[in-house]
Amino acid sequence: MTSGAPRSDAGSRQARPTYAGPAEARPHTLRRSLRALPKAHLHLHFTGSMRHQTLLELADRDRIHLPDQLVSDWPPQLSAADEKGWFRFQRLYDVARSVLRTEADVRRLVREAAEDDVRDGGRWLEIQVDPSGYAVRFGNITAFTDLVLDAAREAERETGLGIAVVIAANRTRHPLDARILARLAAKYADRGVVGFGLSNDERRGMTEEFAHAFAIAERAGLMLVPHGGELRGPDHIERVLRSLRPTRLGHGVRTGEDPDLLRRVIDAGVALEVCPTSNVSLGVYSDLSSVPLPSLLAAGATIALGADDPLLFGSRLAGQYATMRAAHDLSDATLAELARMSFRASRAPEELRARALADIDEWLEASPVADDGPDEV
């Protein structure tokens, strides 16, 4: 298998990025703090954003037994190379979801996710949630959506981070359930919900059967952000493009396996939400140096780095930039462009976006430092 190959077959056009090349081509090796670099976070799942310590505390409070992979063996060793591997991953996610039992728990999760992003340089967060996974405990999907949006507004006031919500359907459930969630998302389109997604195992379900749900969301003016190009390759990305008309692709990292397809994605202005540590943890790539970020950038792709599920993968937003800097020796100019693209691909308000872009320029103009410290890697 060649380097960079996957381990498993498992909006308006944006400005093209400039890839500055490897760091050794530049005259100095000092680098700027990645935590100080303003970022938008566009791929973060709700339960997966939970702090590990919070999981332990809530489980202890209600005497919920957690598997060793979420306690002594955390972060867990995962793989999604086959359906059994994905099932084990999903089981851990479901166990983690079960500790959220009160409104205060939900508010704590959202507030702490915001605090963590702010610490990592976050200015804007689009957090993804499937309300049907919480409806039984919190009344119904509408009641839970109201709670999440209220918690987001509260966290915004407390942290200064801009927060929006993406409602996502589950592709392992019936497409009619997705239509219900699309109508829910449309109902909140001007009240904090900015997008509609489709998540879970990309190898399950028929993508075309979710087209009606995405049409509902599209008519409401929502971004369309389905997962695609993670566990399956170009053949499935083609189907997602044709059937769901995405604004962004959740992951989408495997578009690089087909240069013609990648050019179509770029020309259509479809951004890629690339989650490096998640890709490696789930066995999509063998190691971080195999994540094809440089080739995607060189081709002109719009990319927003995301943490996916920090609770299960052990790395948050700044860590995605740090691991890609280390694995590919990215220049600060390239990292700054990645941060710019994250805002351009977002639904952040124009004033917030403009301020963040100006601050990214200031970050790049500032004097570099010796290193960021090991906590960012």
N, C-alpha and C positions, 0 to 999 in steps of 0.2 A: 504494500500500500504506500503510495507516495505521500510525502509530507504535506499536511494541510487537508488531506482527504478525511471525510467523516468516518467514524468507526461503525456507524449503523445507518441503515436506510430508514433508519428509524425516523390629495389636495392640490393646490397650485404648485407648479414646478418650483423647486427651491434652487438657490444658487449652487453651482457645482463646487464641492470642496477642493481645496488644494492640499495634496499630500506632500509634506516637506521632506519625506525620505528618512532614512535611519539616522539616529543621533550622531553616529561616528563621523558623519559627513560635515558636522558643524564644529566650530572652533572651540567650544567649551562644553563641559559636561555638567556644570551646575544647572540645577533645575528648580522651578518654582513649586510652591506648595500646592498640591492638588486639592487639598481641603479648601483653599482660598479661591479656587477656580469656580465661578458661578455655573450652575448646571440646572437643567430641567430633567426630571426623572419621569420617564414615560412608560416604563414596564415594571410595575411592582404589584404583586398580588396581595390581596387583603390579609388573609391569615398568614401568608408567607412573610409579611412585613414584621410580624411579632418578634420582639426581643426574646432571646432564649431564656433570660432570667425571668421575664414575665410569664412565659410558658410554665416554668418550674413553680413559680409562686402561685399561679392560678390553679395548677393541678394539685399542689399541696393543700391549698385552701379547701378544695372540694373532694380531696382524697381520690383523685383520678390517677389510675396507674398509667404511667408512661413507659413505653418500651425503652430498652437500654440505648437504642440509637438516638433517642431524644434526650437522654440524660448523660450517662457515663461515656457513651461513644459518640457524643455530639462534636462536630457536625457529622451526620451519618454518611456512610459509604454507600453511594447510590449508583444505579445504572438503569437506563431505560432502553437498552439494546433489544429487549424483547418485552412482550406484554406482561410477563411475570415481574420483570424489573419495574415496569411502570406501575403495576399494581402495588408493589411494596412502597414505592414513592407516594402513591395516592393514599395508601393506608396511613402513612405517617402524617400526611397533610390533614386527613380526616380526624385523626386523634388530636392534632393540634387545634383544629377548629372546635372540638368538643369542650375545650376549657373556657370558651367565651360564653358565659352564662347570664350575664347581667348587662344592662345598659352601661354601667360604669366600666365594665370590661371593654366594651366596644370603644367607648370614649378614650380609655387609656391606650388601647392599641393605636388609634388614629393619632393621638397626641404624641406618643412615643415614636411612631413612624415619622411624623413631622420633625420632631426634635433630632432624630438621627439624620434625616436628610439635610437639615440646616447645618448640623455639625460637619457634614460632608460637602458643604458648599451649595446645597440645593436652594433654589429660589422658587421652583414650581414643581408640583407633583400631580400626576394623573394616576390615581390608585384604582386598580381594577377589582371588581367584586361581582360575584354571582349571588344575588339576594336569595335565590331559592335554596341555597345551602344553609341559610340561617332562619328561614321563614317559620319553621315549626317552633323554634324556641322564642322568637321575637314577634310572634303574632301573624304576620304574613309578609309578602315581598314588599308591599308598599310601606308598611310600618318600619321594616328594617331599612329600607332606602331612606326614609325620613330620618331615622336615627343616624345613619352614616353621614348624611349630608349635614345634619346639625352638628355632629361631632367634628366634621371637617371645618365648618365655620368657626367653631370653638377653638380648634387647633390653630387655625389661621390667626385668630386674635392673639393667641398665647405665644406663638412662635414667629409670626411674620412670614411664614411660608405660604405661597399661593397654592391652593388645593382644589382639584376637580376630580370627578368620579367617572370611571368607565364601567358601564354595566356589561357583564359578559355572560353569554350563554355557555352551556356545557355540551360539547359535541357528543358525549356518551349518552345524552338524554334525547328524548323525541324532539324533532324539529318544531313541533307545535309549542313545546315549552319555550323554545327560542323566540317564537313569535310573541308570546306573552311578555317575555322580558324586553323585547324590542319595543313593544307598545309602552311598557313601563318606562324605558329609557326616553322614548319620545315625549312622554308626559312631563319629564323633568328636564327637557332639553334646554330650557332657559332658567333652570334653577339649580345648576351645579353639575349636571351630567353633561359631558362633552363628547362621549363616544360610546360605541357598541362593539363588543368583541365576541370571540368564540375561542374557548380554551379547552384544555384537557388533551388526552392522547390524540395526536394528529392522525394516527392510523385507524381511528375508530370513526364510525358513521360515514355518511355520504355527504361530502361538502356541498354538492349542488342542492341538497334538500334544505339547506339553511338560507338559500338565496332570498326567499320571501321575507324572512326576518330582517335580513340586511337591507332589503328594499324599504321596509317600514322605517328603519333607522335613517336611511339615506334621505327619505322624504322629510324627515324631521330636522335635517341639517346637521346630523351627528357625524363625527368621524367614524369610519369603519376600520376596525383594528383587529382582525382575526389573527390567530396564530397560524403560522405556515412557514415551511422551510426550516424546520428544526429536526423532527424525527423522520420526516420524509423530504425527498429532494425535489428537483426541478419539475418532475411530472405533476406533483401535487401543487406546487406553487403556481403552475400554469392554470390548474383548475380553480384555485383560490382567486387568482386574478380575473378569470373569466366569469366566475359565478358570484363572487362577493364584492367585487369592485373596491378593493381596500384603499384607504388613505395611507395606512401604514401596515406593515407586516410584523406581527409579533414574532420575533426572532428573524426569520427571513435570511439567515446567515448562509444558507446553502444555495442561494441564487447564484453564487459565484461558480457553481459547478457547470453552468450553462451560460457562456458569454452572451449569446443572443437574448436569452431570457433576462439576464442582468441588464442589458441595454434597454429592453422594454420596460423593466421596472424603473430604471433611472429616467427614461424619457417620459414616463407617466407621472413622475414626481412622487412615487411611492417610497416612503422612508422605511428603513429597517431598524427594528428595536433589537439590537444585538446584546446578548447577555452572556459574556464570556465564561464566568465561573460556573454558571448553570450549564452551559454547553459541555464543559469538561466533566462536571459532576455527574451528568446524566449519560455520558459516554458518546455524545455526538462527535466530539473530538478527543483525541488521546491526551492532549496537553494544551496549555495556553498558547504555546507558540504555533500550534496548528490552527487556531482560530483565524480565519483568513481576513482579518481586519485590514491589513495594508493593501491587499489586492482589491478589496471592495472600495476602499477609499481612492485608490489609484484609478479605478474605473469611473469614479464620479458618483458613487452611491451616497445618499443622505442617510446618516447613521446616528442613532441615539443610543448610547450605552445605558443598560438597565440592570438592576440587581435581581429581578425575577422573584425569588423567594429566599431572602437572606436567612430566614429561620432554618431552612433545610440545607442551604449552600454555604452559610457561614461568612458571607461577604456582602457588604453594602455598597452604596453608590460610588463613593470615592475609590473603593477597592477595584471596581471595574476599570477605572482609568489607570490605577496604579499597576494592575496586573498586565494591562495591554501596553503600558509604557515599558514595563520590565521585559515582557515577552518579545516585543517587537522594537524596542529601543526607539520609541516614538519621540519626536521633538516636541517641545512645548508649543510650537506653532501648530502642529497637528492636533495636539490635545485641546488647544484653544478652539480650533475649528470644529472638533467633535462637540465641544460644549455649545458653540454657536448653533450647530445643526440641531442639537436637542431642543433649543428654543424655537427655531424655525419650523420644526416638525410638530410643535405643540399647539395647544389652543390657549396658551397663556395670553392674558390681556395685552394689548399693544404697548401700553405704558410700562408694564412689568418687563416685557420682552426688550423694549428699547433700552431700559436701564441696565438690564442684565448684559446685553450685547456691549454696551459702553464699558461696563465693569470688566468684561472679558478682555477688551482691548487694554484697559488699564493693567490688568493682571499680566498680560504679555509684555507690556512696557516696563514693568517693575523689574528690579534686579533679582536674578535667580539666587537660590540658596543651595546649600550643600546637598541636602536630601530632605525627604518628607518624614522620615522615621518609619519603622517597621509596621506601625499600626495601620498604614494605608495600603499595604500590599496584601 
